[in-house]
Amino acid sequence: MEKKAFEEKTLDEIEKENHPELIAQYNNILEQMGTDPLAIETIESYYGNSIDSIYHQIEKDRFDFITANTSEILFPGEVVKVYPGIKNQRAKKMITCNFSGARIYPGSFYVSYRPMVKNVENGKTYVLSKTMKVESGYEWDLPTTITGLDALANKIQRAEYYDRIDGIDYTHLAQSFGDLNFQLLKRRKKV
């Protein structure tokens, strides 16, 4: 039987060897691998597995994160995290739904949408220039990822092609709201 390399052993296998310095070495290597929040989260989830398998899981999670969070339209090529900014509110005055053109009467509930986007590489943060207001039934149609935001931006730009495919009047959205423009948030000075 071939002996496993240290990096291929699980924590249980290392503990069975009854060498505390090997357990300390295992934890030290994992600590050095935890250089960013994503790696730390992966290490916490897979703690006890072999160092080799944790390393490969970190690389897979990093690839999946970058793939899922890279913008193609709004922030081309940038890896960003989206904070949706979805709030249920009660109308104080008559509002027109940006998705359907229907009236939202005073006292009725509606959803305000103003996502914030943060570039994970340089820390720059952006917010949608103006708040989108939609009927409550459209809450689940509001994008919560960069892929969804890019798709919505594309549908607004090509409104005549996508109009009412998924129950949203993109022509009305393009006229009443315009393009999805984001403004850079200025950093607050620490006092």
Secondary structure, DSSP 4 states (H G I P E B T S, - for coil): -PPPPGGGS-HHHHHHTT-HHHHHHHHHHHHHH--SHHHHHHHHHHTTS-HHHHHHHHHHHHHHHHHHTB-SSSSTT-BEEEE--EEEEE-SS-EE-TTT--EE-TT-EEEEE--EEEETTT--EEEESS-EEEEGGGGGGS--SHHHHHHHHHHHHTHHHHTTTTS--HHHHHHHT-S--EEEPPPPPP-
